[in-house]
């Protein structure tokens, strides 16, 4: 074959190859376009399906929200309607009450006018009665008043003379007491305390009704109070008062203060009782601490442990034969200091021994042993000087007295207890005086019963109402008082009260 044909054949072959490549490439491009279109259609379908799902869910949520809002609006509407009804009802009640108040005010005004009219009639009747009395008595009102004043003045002069004699006797007796006290002070340089007698605690009530509130339903309140406070509450016939009784003077003082506060507060029930007792216990503890510190200051004693001072403060509420133990301790300390200075002993230790000699009386109801031994052991535990401890333990000769300071403490204790007025009268003389008061009152005609109360400071006499009238009751009280003045000796004053009670009884048949 010639070269020309060969070239032509190659050119044709190349042209066919180019055409075939073009058509193949175009085919591939079309297939790729179809595949992309298919993917786009699939994505569009998936997006449409997701959009329809979201739209459906949104419609459901919107429906639920609308339903919840409608339900809440319904509830709010019902509440609003009820509130409107309540306000309308309240407004109606207020209108009705206002109308009643207006009607009551009208009735009061009408009644006031009737009262004024009645008062004018009474004044007129009074004037008529006065004129009739003046006509019957043949004297004017001023003349009757003058005669009455003359009679009253005559009787009052007799009472005034009796009172003057009584005041003179009291002044004379008080003058003698003060003179003796001034002489004793000048000699001993000790301000002796008056007798402080603490035998019971009396709580004054505002009314008799308060006794029922203290007792409570079925005795609930009084039982709770007695159990928590550890005291006995005596509710008897004594008017407007109750008595707190307990062998422990500190517990008695706590109970007295708590009961007084409950009466003042008015809320009396077991829970409040427990709270008030707890508060008053803390208050009394504070008083005890302050009393111990004040007593040590008055006795001019320093360096004692706070627990010793606290125990001494408990003696503020303790007595022995009517003598306050804390005041007695201060007095013994002063006397011991003076005696020690006179004989050249240790003044400070003597004063401490006298001050602390009865500290065991603040604890002997809680522990076994004598007050001297308990007090010495307690002070020894808190570092008190051994000389003072011996003075405490030996002031009743339970052990030997090792130092002169112990002898001085015992002597000062005896002087303080033996001075005039330090101790109260004995029980036998007291009972005899009380019995004499009652027997003397019973000796008068018409007397039914007589009772001496308030430690002999008052006599209450119950009379027979059919025998003694009201005027005779006043005369009887004066006669009994005069007889007591003439026949008995007693300190202070005795109040005589005559009680006349009339009772009327009928039977319905």
C-alpha positions in Angstrom: 0.0 0.0 0.0 1.2 3.4 -0.8 2.2 5.9 2.0 -0.7 8.2 1.0 -3.2 5.7 1.8 -1.5 4.8 5.0 -1.6 8.4 6.1 -5.2 8.8 5.1 -6.1 5.6 6.9 -4.3 6.9 10.1 -6.2 10.3 9.8 -9.5 8.5 9.5 -8.6 6.3 12.4 -7.7 9.4 14.5 -10.9 11.1 13.5 -12.9 8.1 14.5 -11.1 7.9 17.8 -11.7 11.6 18.5 -15.3 11.2 17.6 -15.6 8.1 19.8 -13.9 9.9 22.7 -16.1 12.9 22.4 -19.3 10.8 22.4 -18.0 8.7 25.4 -17.1 11.8 27.3 -20.5 13.3 26.6 -22.1 10.1 27.8 -20.2 10.1 31.0 -21.2 13.7 31.6 -24.8 13.0 31.0 -24.7 10.0 33.4 -23.0 12.2 36.0 -25.6 14.9 35.6 -28.4 12.3 36.0 -26.8 10.9 39.1 -26.5 14.4 40.7 -30.1 15.2 39.8 -31.2 11.9 41.4 -29.3 12.8 44.6 -30.8 16.3 44.6 -34.2 14.9 44.2 -33.6 12.5 47.1 -32.3 15.3 49.4 -35.3 17.4 48.5 -37.7 14.6 49.3 -36.0 13.9 52.7 -36.1 17.7 53.5 -39.8 17.8 52.6 -40.5 14.8 54.8 -38.6 16.3 57.7 -40.4 19.6 57.3 -43.7 17.9 57.3 -42.7 16.0 60.5 -41.6 19.2 62.2 -44.8 21.0 61.1 -46.9 18.2 62.5 -45.0 18.2 65.9 -45.3 22.0 66.1 -49.0 21.9 65.5 -49.4 19.3 68.3 -47.3 21.4 70.7 -49.2 24.5 69.8 -52.5 22.7 70.4 -51.3 21.5 73.8 -50.1 25.0 74.8 -53.4 26.5 73.7 -55.4 23.8 75.7 -53.2 24.4 78.8 -53.7 28.1 78.6 -57.4 27.7 78.2 -57.5 25.4 81.3 -55.5 27.8 83.4 -57.7 30.7 82.2 -60.7 28.6 83.3 -59.3 28.0 86.7 -58.3 31.7 87.1 -61.8 32.7 86.0 -63.4 30.4 88.7 -61.1 31.7 91.4 -61.8 35.3 90.3 -65.6 34.6 90.4 -65.2 33.1 93.9 -63.2 36.1 95.1 -65.8 38.4 93.7 -68.6 36.5 95.4 -66.6 36.6 98.7 -66.1 40.4 98.4 -69.7 40.9 97.6 -70.7 38.8 100.7 -68.2 40.8 102.8 -69.5 44.0 101.5 -73.0 42.9 102.4 -72.0 41.9 105.9 -70.3 45.3 106.4 -73.3 47.1 105.2 -75.5 45.1 107.5 -73.1 45.7 110.4 -73.1 49.4 109.7 -76.9 49.5 109.6 -76.9 47.7 113.0 -74.4 50.2 114.4 -76.5 53.1 113.2 -79.6 51.5 114.8 -77.7 50.9 118.0 -76.5 54.5 118.1 -80.1 55.6 117.6 -81.2 53.4 120.5 -78.3 54.7 122.7 -79.3 58.3 121.9 -82.9 57.5 122.7 -81.9 55.7 125.9 -79.6 58.6 126.9 -82.5 61.0 126.5 -84.6 58.7 128.8 -81.8 58.6 131.3 -81.5 62.3 131.3 -85.2 62.6 131.8 -85.1 60.1 134.6 -82.2 61.9 136.2 -84.1 65.2 136.1 -87.1 63.4 137.8 -84.8 61.9 140.4 -83.2 65.3 141.1 -86.7 66.7 141.6 -87.7 63.9 143.9 -84.5 64.4 145.8 -85.3 68.0 146.3 -88.8 67.1 147.5 -87.5 64.5 149.9 -85.0 67.0 151.3 -87.7 69.5 151.9 -89.9 66.9 153.6 -87.0 65.8 155.8 -86.3 69.4 156.8 -90.0 69.9 157.6 -90.1 66.7 159.7 -86.8 67.3 161.5 -87.6 71.0 162.0 -84.0 71.9 160.9 -82.3 72.8 157.7 -79.8 70.7 155.8 -76.9 72.9 157.0 -78.0 72.5 160.6 -78.3 68.6 160.2 -74.8 68.6 158.6 -73.4 70.6 161.5 -74.9 68.3 164.1 -73.6 65.2 162.2 -70.1 66.8 162.0 -70.2 67.5 165.7 -71.1 63.8 166.5 -68.5 62.5 164.1 -65.8 64.9 165.4 -66.5 63.7 169.0 -66.1 60.1 168.0 -63.1 60.8 165.8 -61.3 62.7 168.6 -61.5 59.5 170.7 -60.0 57.4 167.8 -57.4 60.2 167.2 -56.3 60.1 170.8 -56.0 56.3 170.6 -54.0 56.6 167.4 -51.8 59.3 169.0 -51.1 57.0 171.9 -50.3 54.2 169.6 -47.9 56.4 167.5 -46.2 57.6 170.6 -45.7 54.1 171.9 -44.4 53.0 168.5 -42.1 56.0 168.3 -40.8 55.3 171.8 -40.2 51.7 171.0 -38.6 52.5 167.7 -36.5 55.2 169.4 -35.2 52.7 171.9 -34.4 50.2 169.1 -32.5 52.8 167.1 -30.6 54.0 170.1 -29.5 50.5 170.9 -28.6 50.0 167.3 -26.5 53.2 167.2 -24.7 52.2 170.4 -23.9 48.8 169.1 -22.7 50.2 165.8 -20.5 52.7 167.5 -19.0 49.9 169.7 -18.7 47.1 167.1 -18.4 49.3 163.9 -20.7 46.8 162.3 -24.0 47.7 160.5 -26.1 44.8 161.8 -28.8 43.7 159.4 -32.4 43.4 160.3 -34.0 40.0 160.6 -34.9 38.6 157.1 -37.5 35.9 157.7 -38.3 33.7 154.7 -40.6 30.9 155.5 -42.8 30.8 152.5 -43.4 32.5 149.1 -46.8 34.2 148.5 -47.7 35.2 144.9 -50.4 37.9 144.7 -53.1 37.4 142.1 -55.1 40.1 140.2 -58.3 38.3 140.9 -59.8 35.1 142.2 -60.4 33.9 138.6 -56.7 33.5 138.1 -56.7 30.6 140.6 -58.7 28.6 138.2 -56.4 29.3 135.4 -53.4 28.3 137.5 -55.0 25.0 138.4 -56.1 24.4 134.8 -58.5 21.8 133.4 -58.4 18.7 135.7 -55.4 20.2 137.4 -53.2 20.0 134.3 -51.4 23.4 134.7 -50.7 23.1 138.5 -49.5 19.5 138.1 -47.1 20.5 135.3 -45.8 23.5 137.3 -45.2 21.5 140.4 -43.5 18.7 138.5 -41.2 20.9 136.5 -40.4 23.4 139.4 -40.2 20.8 142.1 -42.4 22.8 144.5 -45.9 22.6 146.0 -48.4 25.2 145.0 -51.1 25.7 147.7 -54.3 27.2 146.4 -56.5 27.8 149.5 -59.2 30.3 150.6 -56.7 33.1 151.0 -58.1 35.9 148.8 -56.2 36.9 145.7 -53.0 34.9 146.5 -51.4 31.5 146.3 -48.5 30.0 148.3 -45.4 28.3 146.9 -43.9 25.8 149.3 -40.6 24.0 149.0 -37.7 23.0 151.4 -35.2 24.3 148.8 -35.2 28.1 149.0 -33.7 28.5 145.6 -36.3 26.4 143.8 -38.9 28.2 145.8 -37.6 31.6 144.6 -37.5 30.4 141.0 -41.1 29.1 141.3 -42.3 32.3 142.9 -40.8 34.5 140.1 -42.0 32.1 137.4 -45.6 32.0 138.8 -45.6 35.8 139.2 -44.5 36.2 135.5 -47.1 33.6 134.3 -49.9 35.5 136.2 -48.7 38.8 134.6 -48.4 37.3 131.1 -51.7 35.4 131.3 -50.6 32.5 129.1 -50.7 29.5 131.5 -50.2 26.1 129.8 -47.5 23.4 130.3 -45.3 24.4 127.3 -45.2 28.1 128.4 -44.7 27.1 132.0 -41.6 25.1 131.1 -40.1 28.0 129.1 -40.8 30.6 131.9 -39.3 28.3 134.5 -36.2 27.9 132.4 -35.9 31.6 131.9 -36.4 32.3 135.6 -33.8 29.7 136.6 -31.2 31.5 134.6 -32.3 34.8 136.1 -32.0 33.5 139.7 -28.6 32.0 138.8 -27.6 35.5 137.8 -28.9 36.9 141.0 -27.0 34.3 143.0 -23.8 35.2 141.2 -24.3 38.9 141.8 -25.3 38.3 145.4 -22.1 36.4 146.2 -19.9 39.0 144.5 -21.8 41.8 146.3 -21.5 40.1 149.7 -17.7 39.6 149.2 -17.4 43.3 148.3 -19.3 44.3 151.4 -17.1 42.1 153.6 -14.0 43.5 151.8 -12.8 40.0 150.9 -10.9 39.3 147.6 -9.2 36.4 145.9 -12.0 33.8 146.2 -12.8 31.4 143.4 -15.9 32.3 141.3 -17.5 29.0 142.2 -17.1 29.8 145.9 -18.7 33.1 145.4 -21.5 31.5 143.4 -22.1 29.0 146.3 -22.2 31.8 148.8 -24.8 33.6 146.7 -27.2 30.7 147.2 -27.2 31.7 150.9 -29.2 34.8 149.9 -32.3 32.5 149.9 -31.4 30.6 153.0 -32.4 31.5 156.6 -31.7 30.1 160.0 -34.2 30.9 162.8 -35.3 33.8 160.6 -31.8 35.2 160.1 -30.7 35.6 156.5 -27.6 33.5 156.0 -25.8 35.7 153.5 -26.3 38.8 155.6 -25.2 36.7 158.6 -22.0 35.7 156.8 -21.1 39.3 155.9 -21.7 40.4 159.5 -19.6 37.5 160.9 -16.8 38.5 158.5 -16.8 42.1 159.7 -16.9 41.0 163.4 -14.1 38.5 162.9 -12.0 41.2 161.2 -12.5 43.6 164.1 -11.7 40.9 166.7 -8.6 39.8 164.8 -7.3 43.4 164.6 -7.8 43.8 168.3 -5.8 40.7 169.3 -3.2 40.8 166.6 -4.3 37.8 164.5 -4.4 37.6 160.7 -7.3 39.9 159.7 -7.7 38.6 156.2 -7.8 34.9 157.1 -10.2 35.7 160.0 -12.5 37.6 157.7 -12.5 34.7 155.2 -13.2 32.2 157.9 -16.1 34.2 159.2 -17.4 34.8 155.7 -17.3 31.2 154.6 -18.1 29.4 157.8 -21.7 28.5 156.8 -21.1 27.9 153.1 -22.1 24.3 153.6 -25.7 25.3 154.3 -26.0 26.1 150.6 -25.3 22.4 149.7 -26.2 20.2 152.6 -29.6 19.3 151.2 -28.0 17.7 148.1 -25.1 15.9 149.8 -24.7 13.8 153.0 -22.8 15.3 155.9 -22.8 18.3 158.2 -22.7 21.7 156.7 -19.3 22.4 158.4 -17.7 19.4 156.9 -19.3 19.9 153.5 -18.3 23.6 153.4 -14.7 22.8 154.4 -14.4 20.1 151.7 -15.9 22.4 149.0 -13.5 25.3 149.9 -10.5 23.0 150.0 -11.3 21.8 146.5 -11.2 25.4 145.2 -7.9 26.4 146.8 -9.0 28.2 149.9 -6.3 28.7 152.5 -5.9 25.7 154.9 -6.3 28.0 157.9 -9.7 29.1 156.6 -10.7 25.5 155.8 -10.0 24.6 159.4 -12.0 27.5 160.7 -15.0 26.3 158.6 -14.7 22.7 159.6 -14.2 23.5 163.3 -16.7 26.2 164.1 -19.1 23.6 165.6 -16.2 21.7 167.2 -16.6 18.7 164.9 -12.8 18.8 164.6 -10.1 20.6 166.6 -9.4 24.2 166.1 -5.8 24.5 165.0 -5.4 28.3 164.8 -6.6 31.4 166.7 -8.4 32.5 163.4 -10.7 29.5 163.8 -11.5 30.5 167.4 -12.2 34.1 166.2 -14.6 32.8 163.4 -16.5 30.8 166.0 -16.8 33.7 168.4 -17.9 36.1 165.7 -20.6 33.5 164.6 -21.9 33.4 168.2 -22.0 37.2 168.6 -23.9 37.6 165.3 -26.5 34.9 166.2 -26.9 36.2 169.8 -27.4 39.9 169.2 -30.9 41.3 169.9 -33.3 41.0 167.0 -31.1 38.5 165.1 -33.4 35.5 165.7 -37.2 35.2 165.7 -39.4 34.3 168.6 -39.7 30.6 169.5 -42.5 28.5 168.1 -44.3 28.0 171.4 -44.7 31.7 172.1 -45.9 32.3 168.5 -48.6 29.6 168.8 -49.7 30.9 172.1 -50.1 34.5 170.7 -52.1 33.2 167.7 -54.4 31.1 170.0 -54.9 34.1 172.3 -56.0 36.3 169.3 -58.6 33.7 168.2 -59.9 33.1 171.8 -60.2 36.8 172.4 -62.2 37.4 169.2 -64.5 34.5 170.0 -65.4 36.0 173.4 -67.6 38.6 171.8 -71.4 38.0 171.3 -72.5 37.1 167.8 -69.1 35.8 166.7 -69.4 32.5 164.8 -65.7 31.8 163.9 -62.4 33.7 164.3 -59.1 33.0 162.4 -55.7 34.5 163.0 -53.8 34.7 159.7 -50.7 36.3 158.2 -48.6 35.2 161.1 -50.8 36.9 163.6 -50.9 40.2 161.7 -54.6 39.9 160.9 -57.7 38.5 162.6 -60.8 37.6 160.4 -64.0 37.3 162.3 -67.1 35.6 160.8 -70.3 36.8 162.6 -73.9 35.5 162.7 -75.9 37.7 160.2 -79.1 37.3 162.2 -77.4 38.7 165.3 -74.9 41.3 164.0 -76.0 43.9 161.4 -73.7 46.0 159.2 -73.4 48.8 161.8 -72.7 46.4 164.6 -70.0 44.8 162.4 -68.0 48.1 162.3 -68.6 48.5 166.1 -67.4 45.0 166.8 -64.2 45.5 164.8 -63.4 48.6 166.8 -64.2 46.8 170.1 -62.0 43.8 169.2 -59.1 46.1 168.2 -59.4 48.0 171.5 -59.4 44.8 173.6 -56.3 43.5 171.7 -54.5 46.8 172.4 -55.4 46.7 176.1 -54.6 43.0 176.8 -51.8 41.9 174.5 -48.3 42.8 173.6 -47.3 42.4 169.9 -44.9 44.0 167.3 -46.3 46.3 164.6 -50.1 46.3 164.0 -52.9 43.7 163.9 -55.7 44.2 161.4 -59.2 43.2 162.5 -61.6 42.3 159.7 -65.3 41.4 160.4 -67.1 39.5 157.7 -70.9 39.3 157.6 -72.5 37.1 155.0 -76.3 36.7 154.5 -77.6 33.7 152.6 -81.2 33.3 151.4 -82.5 29.8 150.3 -85.8 28.9 148.7 -87.1 25.6 147.2 -89.0 25.4 144.0 -91.7 22.7 144.3 
